[in-house]
């Protein structure tokens, strides 16, 4: 990852997440387009981080990205908890010899507090990561930037026909945008050369890859160096589905309250296991992570 961004990151479960706001992210992408080097962007959410706990290759790819944009309300909660200070509380710390138990209670209380604040007053949880930046919203910002800079975009991935509809929606909003092509393709390695040849026959500056994680990130990692013209590649997950209208986005009230995940469970109950991973299991992992860091700090201070 670009070293100049090191002071604007937070480590969540071993993955470095940038804390830049959306304007800063778009400004960085603008700089990437002016550079002679190739760059790739990832959009981690709690599901990404849970997969990365078991997939070291994926974790390495995330940590080597030029930008890791926080796409998940859970990351705001996690960053707030991780950076919080665990203070002494008399009613908990009065019992000697129970340091670990009292610390666990305090961390759980903190986690509940930040969870409530995320719903009641979201800005309170934006002191570390300033905002959630969804892949869908970022695509519109990139399209606007590319229209201004006269750069071209290629849409790769999603089911047959979805990228084409997505391209039409983007073109309708940005009439002067250059869309160099669309292709559903296949993320399996045996199809890499064919897709790379297609892309190298276009004059594409920005590549949007919608294969879903971790396939899209691994595809970019394998192939970016072979792509002759592309300056920026980004994995966008299911964003083509949202932009094309194939999948309906959550109403604003759900997004404002941080309950977009709940809306998706209602609309797509088959996603229940994925949502469970991104909420309950992720929360438990972050709490345990915070506990270990807190105990380490206490031991250092004691010595």
VOGU-3710 file (C-alpha; in Angstrom, 3 decimals, decimal comma):
1> xxxxxxxxxx> 0,000/0,000/0,000  1,144/3,550/-0,718  3,333/4,635/2,225  2,078/8,220/2,138  -1,277/6,887/3,376  0,151/5,063/6,401  -0,934/7,821/8,803  -4,521/7,445/7,586  -5,194/3,793/8,261  -6,567/1,588/10,981
11> xxxxxxxxxx> -5,864/-2,102/11,424  -9,039/-4,145/11,891  -8,465/-7,883/12,378  -5,131/-7,674/10,584  -6,401/-5,706/7,574  -5,363/-2,098/6,978  -8,344/0,141/6,200  -7,957/3,709/4,939  -9,781/6,372/6,947  -10,075/8,900/4,115
21> xxxxxxxxxx> -13,440/10,481/3,355  -15,050/10,128/-0,074  -13,682/13,407/-1,445  -10,159/12,380/-0,429  -10,623/8,954/-2,030  -11,788/10,511/-5,309  -8,823/12,899/-5,175  -6,471/9,920/-4,778  -8,061/8,190/-7,768  -7,567/11,389/-9,759
31> xxxxxxxxxx> -3,861/11,253/-8,852  -3,703/7,583/-9,852  -5,089/8,443/-13,297  -2,303/10,991/-13,770  0,358/8,508/-12,683  2,332/6,221/-14,978  1,914/3,344/-12,529  -0,899/0,832/-12,100  -3,052/0,926/-8,979  -5,755/-1,231/-7,489
41> xxxxxxxxxx> -8,447/-0,403/-4,972  -10,319/-2,733/-2,623  -13,592/-2,047/-0,790  -13,476/-4,130/2,416  -16,533/-4,780/4,536  -16,973/-7,133/7,534  -17,444/-10,121/5,208  -14,082/-9,387/3,556  -12,355/-9,305/6,922  -13,919/-12,572/8,041
51> xxxxxxxxxx> -12,811/-14,320/4,832  -9,328/-12,841/5,292  -9,023/-14,566/8,686  -8,953/-17,918/6,882  -7,454/-16,887/3,535  -3,940/-15,467/3,909  -3,589/-14,820/0,177  -6,699/-12,664/0,244  -5,486/-10,807/3,346  -2,162/-10,054/1,651
61> xxxxxxxxxx> -3,945/-8,742/-1,441  -6,097/-6,432/0,693  -3,062/-5,104/2,560  -1,083/-4,446/-0,616  -3,853/-2,404/-2,260  -3,220/1,268/-2,983  -6,519/2,126/-1,305  -8,709/0,077/1,035  -12,023/1,935/1,070  -14,377/1,094/3,991
71> xxxxxxxxxx> -17,595/-0,331/2,526  -19,522/-1,515/5,564  -21,188/0,200/8,507  -19,662/-2,458/10,766  -16,201/-1,032/10,099  -17,226/2,295/11,665  -18,329/0,434/14,790  -15,173/-1,716/14,841  -12,804/1,241/14,357  -14,510/3,139/17,184
81> xxxxxxxxxx> -14,216/0,203/19,572  -10,612/-0,608/18,642  -9,432/2,984/19,098  -11,420/3,529/22,323  -9,733/3,735/25,727  -10,853/1,244/28,346  -11,019/3,282/31,542  -11,271/2,057/35,114  -14,817/1,764/36,404  -15,104/1,543/40,188
91> xxxxxxxxxx> -18,134/-0,725/40,259  -16,320/-3,233/38,037  -12,708/-2,840/39,187  -13,364/-2,939/42,936  -12,890/-6,712/43,077  -9,164/-7,616/43,198  -7,789/-10,515/41,195  -10,426/-10,307/38,488  -8,671/-8,072/36,006  -9,422/-10,105/32,885
101> xxxxxxxxxx> -13,071/-10,549/33,779  -13,522/-6,838/34,531  -11,771/-5,893/31,280  -14,071/-8,194/29,329  -17,137/-6,587/30,906  -15,856/-3,085/30,054  -15,120/-4,020/26,441  -18,584/-5,541/26,063  -20,135/-2,383/27,526  -18,118/-0,285/25,067
111> xxxxxxxxxx> -19,189/-2,458/22,155  -22,860/-2,091/23,106  -22,423/1,663/23,554  -20,913/2,125/20,081  -23,563/-0,133/18,584  -26,301/2,072/20,017  -24,536/5,264/18,947  -24,223/3,892/15,417  -28,021/3,866/15,262  -28,914/6,884/17,428
121> xxxxxxxxxx> -26,088/9,274/16,503  -23,944/7,833/13,673  -21,531/10,801/13,601  -20,199/9,702/16,985  -18,787/6,600/15,283  -17,135/8,584/12,485  -14,147/9,870/14,443  -11,761/7,216/13,122  -13,291/6,186/9,797  -15,034/9,343/8,654
131> xxxxxxxxxx> -17,678/7,641/6,508  -18,764/4,445/4,869  -18,112/4,542/1,104  -20,132/1,950/-0,782  -18,814/0,437/-3,994  -22,004/1,536/-5,756  -21,618/5,174/-4,737  -17,923/5,089/-5,589  -18,694/3,907/-9,134  -20,789/7,020/-9,732
141> xxxxxxxxxx> -17,977/9,213/-8,390  -15,450/7,444/-10,617  -17,745/7,796/-13,632  -18,116/11,520/-12,976  -14,345/11,889/-12,598  -13,677/9,929/-15,792  -16,177/12,043/-17,716  -14,356/15,184/-16,565  -10,907/13,766/-17,304  -11,975/12,121/-20,590
151> xxxxxxxxxx> -10,878/8,731/-19,281  -12,581/5,464/-20,216  -14,163/2,703/-18,115  -14,594/-1,022/-18,750  -17,192/-3,060/-16,819  -16,150/-6,669/-16,189  -18,200/-9,291/-14,372  -21,736/-9,896/-13,023  -24,244/-12,131/-14,779  -24,804/-12,015/-18,530
161> xxxxxxxxxx> -26,361/-8,712/-19,589  -26,111/-6,952/-16,203  -22,935/-4,988/-17,023  -24,528/-3,762/-20,266  -27,579/-2,385/-18,421  -25,291/-0,856/-15,805  -23,270/0,838/-18,552  -26,448/2,299/-20,059  -27,464/3,700/-16,663  -24,044/5,296/-16,204
171> xxxxxxxxxx> -24,104/6,706/-19,742  -27,560/8,171/-19,144  -26,296/10,001/-16,053  -22,958/10,983/-17,611  -23,559/11,431/-21,391  -19,919/12,249/-22,172  -18,525/9,243/-20,289  -16,343/6,923/-22,363  -17,289/3,289/-21,761  -14,807/1,146/-23,650
181> xxxxxxxxxx> -16,703/-2,123/-23,183  -18,529/-4,629/-20,999  -18,014/-8,355/-20,548  -19,393/-10,811/-18,011  -16,382/-13,117/-18,300  -15,377/-15,701/-15,722  -13,001/-15,321/-12,721  -11,452/-18,784/-13,122  -7,766/-18,626/-13,938  -8,103/-20,652/-17,166
191> xxxxxxxxxx> -10,043/-17,740/-18,702  -7,521/-15,053/-17,714  -5,655/-14,833/-21,020  -8,850/-14,456/-23,041  -10,117/-11,617/-20,841  -6,718/-9,904/-20,743  -6,587/-9,998/-24,558  -10,043/-8,395/-24,752  -9,014/-5,638/-22,356  -5,693/-5,010/-24,087
201> xxxxxxxxxx> -7,566/-4,422/-27,339  -9,350/-1,475/-25,732  -8,093/1,875/-24,535  -9,330/1,533/-20,959  -8,124/3,648/-18,044  -10,330/2,288/-15,250  -11,451/-1,330/-14,831  -14,430/-2,182/-12,625  -14,505/-5,883/-11,685  -17,739/-7,370/-10,310
211> xxxxxxxxxx> -16,967/-11,008/-9,518  -17,590/-10,741/-5,781  -14,925/-11,171/-3,110  -12,394/-12,726/-2,936  -12,521/-13,765/-6,609  -12,421/-10,240/-8,016  -9,458/-9,187/-5,854  -7,521/-12,333/-6,750  -8,319/-11,796/-10,431  -6,992/-8,231/-10,282
221> xxxxxxxxxx> -3,902/-9,304/-8,347  -3,084/-11,994/-10,948  -3,701/-9,893/-14,022  -3,134/-6,191/-13,378  0,496/-6,295/-14,481  -0,590/-7,856/-17,822  -3,115/-5,117/-18,592  -1,331/-2,662/-20,853  -3,493/0,446/-20,634  -5,356/0,235/-17,341
231> xxxxxxxxxx> -4,240/2,614/-14,606  -6,823/1,820/-11,931  -8,634/-1,450/-11,179  -11,253/-1,848/-8,471  -13,376/-4,744/-7,239  -16,986/-3,612/-6,914  -18,856/-6,743/-5,794  -22,591/-6,552/-6,472  -22,571/-2,877/-7,488  -23,571/-3,642/-11,100
241> xxxxxxxxxx> -26,697/-5,374/-9,788  -27,670/-2,285/-7,803  -26,954/0,238/-10,559  -28,720/-1,835/-13,213  -31,760/-2,192/-10,964  -31,488/-5,983/-10,791  -31,277/-5,670/-6,993  -33,071/-2,892/-5,125  -30,992/-0,755/-2,748  -32,164/-0,222/0,815
251> xxxxxxxxxx> -34,309/2,875/1,491  -32,445/5,869/2,930  -33,875/5,367/6,418  -32,304/1,886/6,633  -28,948/3,239/5,435  -29,071/6,181/7,847  -29,741/3,855/10,784  -27,021/1,420/9,722  -29,628/-1,293/9,116  -29,044/-1,909/5,416
261> xxxxxxxxxx> -28,020/-5,468/6,312  -31,445/-6,031/7,930  -33,220/-4,813/4,796  -31,186/-7,226/2,685  -32,130/-10,151/4,952  -35,791/-9,259/4,444  -35,397/-8,939/0,673  -32,959/-11,832/0,247  -33,412/-14,380/3,078  -30,973/-16,710/1,286
271> xxxxxxxxxx> -28,242/-14,278/2,400  -28,927/-14,964/6,093  -25,693/-16,904/6,681  -23,623/-14,181/5,018  -25,347/-11,492/7,084  -24,755/-13,546/10,243  -21,046/-13,667/9,417  -20,919/-9,909/8,784  -22,722/-9,034/12,031  -22,603/-11,510/14,901
281> xxxxxxxxxx> -19,405/-13,384/14,053  -17,578/-10,226/13,001  -18,607/-8,463/16,228  -17,289/-11,335/18,337  -13,966/-11,335/16,460  -13,533/-7,580/16,938  -14,362/-7,792/20,656  -11,797/-10,576/21,163  -9,261/-8,564/19,148  -9,857/-5,516/21,370
291> xxxxxxxxxx> -9,559/-7,627/24,528  -6,191/-9,056/23,490  -4,857/-5,586/22,640  -6,133/-4,194/25,944  -4,501/-6,974/27,971  -1,221/-6,488/26,080  -1,265/-2,762/26,862  -2,018/-3,481/30,538  0,903/-5,912/30,763  3,267/-3,399/29,145
301> xxx> 2,181/-0,679/31,543  2,568/-3,015/34,501  6,174/-3,723/33,521
//
